[in-house]
Amino acid sequence: MSVILGLAAALAWGVHDLCVRFAAPGRPVLPLLAIVLAAGLVPVAALSVTLGSPWALDWPGTLLAVGAGLGFFVAGYGLYRAFAIGAVALVAPIVGAYPILTLLSATLSGRAPALAELIAVAVIVGGVSCVAVLSPDHATARGTRLQAILWSLAAAAGFATTFALAQAAAQSGDATAEWPKMAITRATTLLVTLLAALLAQAPLPQPQGTPALPWRLLILMGLLDAAAMAAVALSAGLPHPEFAAVVASVFGVVTILLARAFLSEPVRPLQWLAIAVVFSAIAGLGA
């Protein structure tokens, strides 16, 4: 079941990233990110009241949820900065390797995976990296290679931290407080994003000649992002919850497949092979 939730998260984030290609060009990321986070917070907050029990929140779980929100901001902002500087072939494999940190965290927590599971995870990470490396190289000149690597590492650490803390928060205290903790995580990320936007003096992007903000698309992105995070967090009560975070790392592959289907972007034969290997490893992990 953890693998299924991870696939659901990967699909949601894959569609989200495809939407980014239409919403983000020519616009500052922080204001757009704030809109997406706010859109996703609304249903999560509603579910936290209808399906959850906000009064059942415990301090350890609440603090872990806040930490997950901070980690998610680092992950998102680091990912944006890395892609603004470096090529996809450089950035994506580093960010996509965050499951290594996730498995390390699980091992330190006493949930060491079996050898076959470790091999499957290694194949998933390697396959995702191959798909990224084989993608067309779109180099930029906004920074150095070292800066791109450092921001990529920050994003990978942010994703691993987010998933570990979000699942730990869900496991802490009363089970009815899971949805309220997810709302706290998202609200924390939104508040930090708004603060960063204010400090950066990033206005809501609407330069002359630019089409109106795609509000419906941004709202859809917020719902997809919230659904993906919820899927990973809800796996906390299942055996091997870390597998949900590992499988979610294939969202980049999902984006490439969707771009091939809807934007007619080419996929090379070796990429198809790597994609087949990745999903075969996922099937083995869920067996």
C-alpha positions as CSV (number, residue, x, y, z in Angstrom):
1,M,0.0,0.0,0.0
2,S,2.9,2.4,0.7
3,V,4.1,1.8,-2.9
4,I,0.6,2.7,-4.2
5,L,0.5,5.9,-2.2
6,G,4.0,6.7,-3.5
7,L,2.8,6.2,-7.1
8,A,-0.2,8.4,-6.4
9,A,2.1,11.1,-5.1
10,A,4.4,10.7,-8.2
11,L,1.4,11.1,-10.6
12,A,0.1,14.2,-8.8
13,W,3.5,15.8,-8.7
14,G,4.2,14.8,-12.3
15,V,1.0,16.6,-13.5
16,H,1.9,19.5,-11.2
17,D,5.3,19.9,-12.8
18,L,3.7,19.7,-16.3
19,C,1.4,22.6,-15.3
20,V,4.5,24.6,-14.1
21,R,5.7,24.7,-17.7
22,F,2.6,26.8,-18.6
23,A,2.3,28.9,-15.4
24,A,5.9,29.8,-14.5
25,P,7.7,31.2,-17.6
26,G,8.5,34.9,-17.2
27,R,7.1,35.1,-13.6
28,P,8.9,35.1,-10.2
29,V,8.6,31.8,-8.4
30,L,7.9,33.0,-4.9
31,P,4.5,34.7,-5.5
32,L,3.4,31.8,-7.7
33,L,4.5,29.3,-5.1
34,A,2.5,31.2,-2.4
35,I,-0.7,31.1,-4.5
36,V,-0.2,27.3,-5.1
37,L,0.4,26.6,-1.4
38,A,-2.6,28.7,-0.4
39,A,-4.8,26.9,-2.8
40,G,-3.7,23.6,-1.5
41,L,-4.1,24.7,2.2
42,V,-7.8,25.3,1.8
43,P,-8.9,21.7,1.3
44,V,-6.3,20.4,3.8
45,A,-7.6,22.8,6.4
46,A,-11.2,21.8,5.7
47,L,-10.3,18.1,6.0
48,S,-8.4,18.7,9.2
49,V,-11.7,19.9,10.8
50,T,-14.1,17.4,9.1
51,L,-12.0,14.3,9.2
52,G,-9.5,15.2,11.9
53,S,-9.5,16.5,15.4
54,P,-7.4,19.7,15.8
55,W,-7.9,19.5,19.6
56,A,-6.0,16.2,19.6
57,L,-2.8,17.8,18.5
58,D,0.3,17.0,20.6
59,W,3.3,19.2,20.9
60,P,5.9,16.7,19.6
61,G,3.8,16.0,16.5
62,T,3.0,19.7,16.0
63,L,6.7,20.6,16.1
64,L,7.5,17.8,13.7
65,A,4.8,19.1,11.3
66,V,6.4,22.6,11.5
67,G,9.8,21.1,10.7
68,A,8.3,19.3,7.7
69,G,6.9,22.6,6.5
70,L,10.3,24.3,6.7
71,G,11.9,21.3,4.9
72,F,9.4,21.6,2.1
73,F,10.2,25.2,1.6
74,V,13.9,24.4,1.3
75,A,13.1,21.6,-1.1
76,G,10.9,23.7,-3.4
77,Y,13.1,26.8,-3.3
78,G,16.3,24.8,-3.8
79,L,14.8,22.9,-6.7
80,Y,13.8,26.2,-8.4
81,R,17.2,27.8,-7.9
82,A,19.0,24.7,-9.1
83,F,17.0,24.5,-12.3
84,A,17.5,28.2,-12.9
85,I,21.3,27.7,-12.9
86,G,22.1,24.2,-14.1
87,A,21.0,21.8,-16.8
88,V,18.3,19.2,-16.2
89,A,20.9,16.5,-16.7
90,L,23.0,17.9,-13.8
91,V,20.2,18.9,-11.3
92,A,17.6,16.1,-11.7
93,P,19.8,13.1,-10.8
94,I,21.1,14.9,-7.6
95,V,17.6,15.9,-6.5
96,G,16.1,12.5,-7.5
97,A,18.6,10.7,-5.3
98,Y,16.9,11.9,-2.1
99,P,15.6,8.4,-1.4
100,I,19.1,7.5,-0.3
101,L,18.7,9.9,2.6
102,T,15.2,8.6,3.2
103,L,16.4,5.0,3.5
104,L,19.3,6.1,5.7
105,S,16.8,7.8,8.0
106,A,14.7,4.7,8.1
107,T,17.7,2.5,8.9
108,L,18.7,4.7,11.7
109,S,15.1,4.5,13.0
110,G,15.4,0.7,13.1
111,R,13.5,0.0,9.9
112,A,16.4,-1.4,7.8
113,P,15.1,-2.7,4.4
114,A,16.0,-6.1,3.1
115,L,18.7,-6.6,0.5
116,A,16.2,-7.1,-2.3
117,E,14.4,-3.9,-1.3
118,L,17.7,-2.0,-1.3
119,I,18.5,-3.3,-4.8
120,A,15.0,-2.2,-6.0
121,V,15.5,1.3,-4.5
122,A,19.0,1.5,-6.1
123,V,17.5,0.6,-9.5
124,I,14.7,3.2,-9.1
125,V,17.2,6.0,-8.2
126,G,19.6,4.9,-11.0
127,G,16.8,4.7,-13.5
128,V,15.4,8.1,-12.7
129,S,18.9,9.5,-13.0
130,C,19.4,7.9,-16.4
131,V,16.1,9.3,-17.6
132,A,17.2,12.8,-16.5
133,V,20.7,12.5,-17.9
134,L,19.4,11.4,-21.3
135,S,17.0,14.4,-21.4
136,P,17.9,17.3,-23.7
137,D,20.5,19.6,-22.1
138,H,19.2,23.2,-21.5
139,A,22.2,24.9,-20.1
140,T,21.9,28.4,-18.5
141,A,24.3,31.1,-17.5
142,R,22.8,32.4,-14.2
143,G,25.4,30.8,-11.9
144,T,28.2,28.3,-11.6
145,R,28.1,24.5,-11.8
146,L,29.0,24.4,-8.1
147,Q,26.1,26.6,-7.2
148,A,23.7,24.4,-9.1
149,I,25.1,21.3,-7.3
150,L,24.8,22.9,-3.9
151,W,21.2,24.0,-4.5
152,S,20.4,20.5,-5.8
153,L,21.8,19.0,-2.7
154,A,19.7,21.4,-0.6
155,A,16.6,20.4,-2.5
156,A,17.4,16.7,-2.0
157,A,18.0,17.2,1.7
158,G,14.8,19.2,1.9
159,F,12.7,16.5,0.3
160,A,14.1,13.7,2.5
161,T,13.7,15.9,5.6
162,T,10.1,16.8,4.7
163,F,9.0,13.2,4.2
164,A,10.8,11.9,7.3
165,L,9.3,14.6,9.6
166,A,5.8,14.5,8.0
167,Q,5.6,10.7,8.6
168,A,7.0,11.0,12.1
169,A,4.4,13.7,12.8
170,A,1.6,11.5,11.6
171,Q,2.9,8.6,13.8
172,S,3.0,10.9,16.9
173,G,0.1,11.2,19.2
174,D,-3.6,10.6,18.3
175,A,-4.3,9.3,14.8
176,T,-7.2,11.7,14.4
177,A,-4.7,14.6,14.3
178,E,-3.0,13.5,11.1
179,W,-4.9,16.0,8.9
180,P,-4.4,18.9,11.3
181,K,-0.7,18.2,11.2
182,M,-0.7,18.2,7.4
183,A,-2.4,21.6,7.5
184,I,0.3,22.9,9.9
185,T,3.0,21.7,7.6
186,R,1.4,23.4,4.6
187,A,0.7,26.6,6.5
188,T,4.3,26.7,7.7
189,T,5.6,26.4,4.1
190,L,3.2,29.1,3.0
191,L,4.2,31.6,5.8
192,V,7.9,31.1,5.1
193,T,7.2,31.6,1.4
194,L,5.3,34.8,2.0
195,L,8.1,36.0,4.3
196,A,10.7,35.2,1.7
197,A,8.7,37.0,-1.0
198,L,8.4,40.1,1.1
199,L,12.1,40.1,1.9
200,A,12.9,39.6,-1.8
201,Q,10.3,42.3,-2.7
202,A,8.8,40.0,-5.3
203,P,5.5,41.5,-6.4
204,L,2.7,39.5,-7.8
205,P,3.9,39.1,-11.4
206,Q,1.8,41.0,-14.0
207,P,4.2,42.9,-16.3
208,Q,2.8,44.8,-19.2
209,G,2.0,42.5,-22.1
210,T,2.0,39.3,-19.9
211,P,-1.2,37.2,-20.1
212,A,-3.4,37.3,-17.0
213,L,-2.4,34.9,-14.2
214,P,-3.7,31.4,-14.9
215,W,-5.7,31.2,-11.6
216,R,-7.4,28.0,-12.4
217,L,-4.2,26.3,-13.3
218,L,-2.5,27.6,-10.1
219,I,-5.4,26.3,-8.0
220,L,-5.2,22.9,-9.8
221,M,-1.4,22.8,-9.0
222,G,-2.1,23.6,-5.4
223,L,-4.6,20.7,-5.1
224,L,-2.2,18.3,-6.8
225,D,0.7,19.3,-4.6
226,A,-1.5,18.9,-1.4
227,A,-2.7,15.5,-2.6
228,A,0.8,14.3,-3.2
229,M,2.0,15.4,0.2
230,A,-1.0,13.9,1.9
231,A,-0.4,10.5,0.1
232,V,3.2,10.4,1.5
233,A,2.1,11.5,5.0
234,L,-0.8,9.0,5.1
235,S,1.6,6.1,4.5
236,A,3.1,6.7,7.9
237,G,0.9,4.0,9.6
238,L,1.7,1.4,7.0
239,P,4.6,-1.1,6.8
240,H,7.7,0.5,5.3
241,P,6.3,4.0,4.9
242,E,9.7,5.1,3.5
243,F,8.8,3.2,0.3
244,A,6.1,5.9,-0.4
245,A,8.8,8.6,-0.4
246,V,11.1,6.5,-2.6
247,V,8.5,5.7,-5.2
248,A,7.3,9.4,-5.2
249,S,10.8,10.3,-6.5
250,V,9.7,9.1,-10.0
251,F,7.6,12.2,-10.5
252,G,10.2,13.5,-12.9
253,V,9.7,10.4,-15.1
254,V,5.9,10.9,-14.9
255,T,6.4,14.5,-16.1
256,I,8.5,13.4,-19.0
257,L,5.8,10.8,-20.0
258,L,3.1,13.4,-19.8
259,A,5.1,15.9,-21.8
260,R,5.5,13.2,-24.4
261,A,1.8,12.6,-24.5
262,F,0.5,16.2,-24.4
263,L,3.4,18.3,-25.7
264,S,4.8,15.8,-28.2
265,E,8.3,16.2,-26.6
266,P,10.6,13.4,-27.8
267,V,11.6,10.5,-25.5
268,R,14.8,8.7,-26.6
269,P,14.9,4.8,-26.9
270,L,17.3,4.5,-23.9
271,Q,14.9,6.7,-21.9
272,W,12.1,4.3,-22.6
273,L,14.3,1.4,-21.5
274,A,15.2,3.3,-18.2
275,I,11.5,4.1,-17.6
276,A,10.6,0.4,-18.1
277,V,13.3,-0.6,-15.6
278,V,12.2,2.0,-13.1
279,F,8.5,0.8,-13.1
280,S,9.7,-2.9,-13.0
281,A,11.7,-2.1,-9.9
282,I,8.6,-0.3,-8.4
283,A,6.5,-3.5,-9.1
284,G,9.2,-5.5,-7.3
285,L,9.2,-3.2,-4.4
286,G,5.5,-3.5,-4.0
287,A,5.4,-7.3,-4.3
